[in-house]
Amino acid sequence: MKVETMDLDFMGTEGIIASFLLTGGGTAAIIETGPANCIESLMRGIEDRGVAPEDVEKVLLTHIHLDHSGASGHLAERLPNATFYVHEVGYPHLVDPSKLLKSAARIYGEENMNELFGEARPVPEDRLVKLQGGEEIEVADGLVSAHYTPGHAYHHLAFHEPQSGTLFAGDVAGVRLHGQSYVKPPTPPPEVDIEAWKGSIESMRKLAPKVLCPTHFGSYEDVERHLSELEQRLEDWLLLVEERMDEGQSQEDIIEELEAKGDAEMLREGADPKDSERYELAANYEMLVTGLMRYVSRQRESA
């Protein structure tokens, strides 16, 4: 099986959102579709690699956030033989994306939706397969196993290809841009769960992957260092947000402080100041703080 990373050129910027193409035995599969406004980049990436649309038999989705699955309905029209695989909790939102779109509009703003994600379309129900985690899926002359990895979202899956030792980790392995070592935790609302996330990091460790492929962006072989940094930063950022909430600071002040802290950490790891804008495009601080504050409030309400 051959694995290739396709850059979807999100918002005209390289290295922000990836789709992964798996080929072998005359068939192909895709992991992650990207948003609907990247559909042409995705189709071009497939065809530039010598794969005909009718040869793509499987599309695997780590979760249904629009930057990962938003092009699914369009792809169902473009890839006539493809079956789409998604966690059972995400399944109804691909059949009817209206609730998903309303939720995203509350977070990102109605006026920004088309620019960020394009028009999401439904996937025909007979083209979808529900997953829970634990399944093995025949893909491109090989097998890929699905693993339930909540934390970033309740319905998150990671896909492990044991032949190459590659783990396609969606957002649960964080955001790390090409050529960087810095790992940024993507913690947007509404479903962030730090304790579940730490459990998923341990689950990824137990798989002992040789290569880690976050959708934002690329592939990395320093797996343990990457996961340890992600875990530590999740804990550090949560602690900061909790303390500032206890002090009565405003959300705007917390965002400003966390951005300064995160950018300082990024620069210490050798990134350039301009890389902050690219990381922000993949996971912006306003959303991250909103998600962490929601998590803290939910934990305290249930205590």
N, C-alpha and C positions, 0 to 999 in steps of 0.2 A: 504494500500500500504506500502510495506517495502522498505526502501532506504538503500543501502550499498555502501561504498566507496571501490573501487578496486585500489590498488597501481600498477602502470604499470612498476615500477622498471626501470625508464628511466636511461640510461647510467649506469646500474648496481647500481643505487643509490635509496634508499627508500625515499618516501615522496616528490617527485618532480612533477609528473604528475598523476592525478587521472582520473578514469572513474567511473561513478556512475550507479549502477544497481538498477532498480526499478522493483519490482515484486508484483504480486497480481492477483487473479482470474485465475491462471494457465498460465499467460502470463508474459512477461518481456520486459523491454525497457532499453536502454543504453543512457546515456548522456555523450558525448565526446568519441572519439575512441583512442586518443593518436596518436603518429606517427607510421608509418608502421613497424619500427623496434621493436615495443612493442607488435606486434600482438599476439605472443605466450603467453606473460604475460596476455594480455586481455582475450584470450580464456580460459586460465587456471583459471583466476579469475571467469569467468562466470560458468565454469563447476564445480569448487570447491564449489560453492554456490548452487549446485544442479539444475542448469538451463541448459536445453539442447539447443543446437544452434538453433533448429527449433522452440523453444518457444519464441525467441526474435523477437518481431513484429515491434518495432520502434527503430530507432537510431536518437537521436536529437543532432545537432551540434551547439555550440554557435557561431562559426565562422570557417573559412577555413584555418587558419594558421596550418602548418603541424604538430605542436605538439598537436593540438586539433582534426584534422580531417584526418591526413595523412594515417591512416589505413583504411579509408572508403572503398576503392576499394577492399582491401583484405577481409574486413568484408562482403561485398556484396557476395563474393564467399563462405564464411564460414557460413553465416546466411541466409539460403535459403528463409525465410519468412519475412525478415526485410525490411521495408521502411525507407528511409533516409530523414530527414527534415533539411532544411538549408535555410538561408536568400536568397531571390531571386538574390541578387548581387553575392553571392558566388556560386550559382547553376551551372553556366557554367564552373566554375573552378573545380568542381567535375566531370562533364561530360568529360572534357578535362583538365587535370592538367598541361599541358605544360607551359602555361604562369605563373602560380603560381610557378612552379619549377624554371623557369628562374629568376623570381623576388626574390625568396628565395636564389638562388645561388649568386645573386649580393650582397645580404646582408651578407650571412654566408660564402661565398666562395665555389666554385664548389667542391674543394677537401674535404670539410667538410660535404657535403650534405648526403652522404650515412651513415656516422658514426652517424650523429645527427638524421636523420629522416628515413632512409631506402628508399625503392622504393615505391613511390606513384603510385597507379593504378587508372584508371577511374572507376566511378560508372555508371552502366547502367542507361540511362535516364529514363527508365520506373520504376526505383526503387526510384526515387527522387520526393520530394514534395517541392515546393517553399513556403517560408513564408515571410511575411512583418513585422510581429509583430501585436499582437492583437488576434491571433488565439487561440482556445482551441483545444487541441489534446487529444484524448482518449488514455490513457497509463496505462497499468497494473491495470486494474479495477478502474481507477480513471481518473482525468483530470489534464493536465498540460497546463498552459497558456504561450504563447511566448510574450516576450516584447522586442521591439527594443531599444537597448542600445549602441549607437555609442560612440566613444571616443578613445578606443583602436583600433578599426577598424570600417569602415563605415558600414559594414555588420554584426555587432555583435548583437546577441540575448542573453537574459537571460531567463531562464525557471523557472516558479513559480509553485510549487505544494502546493495548498492552504490547503489541509487536514493536512499536517504536518507543514505548514508554511515555507517550505524549498525553498530557491532561489538558483538555479544553475547558477552561475554568470560568468563562463568562466574567462576572464581576466579583465572585466570591474570593478571587485571588488578588483583588485590587486593581488599581490603574498604574501602569508602568509604561512609559513611552519609550520608543526605540532609542537605543544608545544610552539610556539612563539606568541608574540603579535605584533611584527613589521610587518607593511604592506608596501611593496615595489611597486611603480607604474611601470608597464611594458609599456614602451613607445617606442617600436621599430618603424622604418619606415615601410611602407610609409604613413600610414593613421592616425597617431595620431592627435587628435583634442581635445585640453584641454577644450575649452568651451562646446563642445558637451559632453565630458566626465563628466563635472560637472553637466550638465543637466541629464545625465543618473544616476549619484549618487542620485540626487533628486528624480528621478523616482523610484529607488530602495527603497529609504526611504518611499515613498508613499505606496509602497506595504506592508510595515511593516513586513518583514519576521522575523520569529523566529530563523531561522537557515540560515546562509550564507555559501555557498559551492563554493569557488574558485577552479578552476581546479588545480591550484598550491597553496595550496593543502589541502584538508580536509573539515571540517565543524566547524563552530564557532557560538556561541550564543550571543556574545557581538557586535551585529550588528551595533548599532549607533556609538559606539566608533571606531569600525573598519572603517566604512565609513567616519567618520570625520577625522580620521588620514590619510586615503588615499587622501581625498580632500585637506587637508592642505599641505601634502607632494607634491602633484601635483603642487600646487601653488608655494611652496617654491622652488622646483627644476626648474620650468619654469623661475622664477625670476632670479635664479642664472645663468642659461644658457643665458638668455637675457643680463644680465649685463656683463658677460664675453665675449659674442659676441661683445657688444658695445665697450669693452676695446681692442678688436682685439686679444684676446687670441686664441691659436690654439685649434683644436678639442681634441688633445691629452692632453693638459693641463686641459681642461674642464672635460674630462673623469677622470683624476687623482683627481681633486678637488671634483667632485661629488661622486666618490667612497669613498674618505676619509670622506666626510660629511655623506654619507649614512651609512657607517660602524660604524661611531661614534654614529649615531642615533640608529642603531640596537643594539649596545653594551649597550647603556643607558637603553634600554628596557629589558635588562637581557639576551640577547643572548650570546652565546659563540663565540669567534673569528672564530672557524672552521665553524660556521653556515654561515659565509660570502661566503664560497665556494659553499655551497648548494643553497643559494639565487642567487648566480652568475650563477649557472647552470640553474636555472629557468628563470632568466632575467638578462643578463649581461650588465654592464655599457656602454660598447662601443655601443651596439645597442640602449640603452636608450637615450644616449646623441645624437646619430645620429638622432633619431626620434624627439627629442625636438628641435634640431637645424633646422631640416627640417620644423617643424611646425612654428617656429619663422620666418624663411625666407619666407615661404608661406604667413604668415599673413602680413608681411611687403610689399611683392610684390602686395598684393591685396588691400592695404590701399590706 
